[in-house]
Amino acid sequence: GGMMPKAICALSLLKCSCGTVPTPFIVLPINGVTTTGFPAGNALDNVPFLNIIPFGMCTTSANPAVAAAGGSPMPCTPVTIFPWSDTATKVKIKGIPSVTQKSKLQCLWTGSISVEAPSQFIVDKD
């Protein structure tokens, strides 16, 4: 069989196709902790400013602030109103499909948010 996609935990780096810097995924401890010692994210960990931190500057004119500035980049304000897509089919976190390395999150301003670096790879192993 193929590799099971890993559940993505807090502090994994996320990137947005319209943002200028990657930022850490924030997952609250109520989700429960995985083998990495960090809480694992699920499809509903899509809340702007709680789970999804602004990605520096926004570069798309689909964002009204950028459009109003004549296309100049403006501070990112994530508008992630839909759950994560391409989540795990079998692994659930608190009864909701887990976010994996393949998952995507759509911003209303057309940005596609994806997982750049899972926290598993930046955590020191004992």
Secondary structure, DSSP 8 states (H G I E B T S, - for coil): ------B-BTT-EEEETTBSS-EE----GGG-B-TTSSBB-BTT---BTTTB---SEE--TTSHHHHHTTT--EE------S--BS--SS-EETTEEB-BTT-EEE-TTS-EEEEEE-GGGTS---
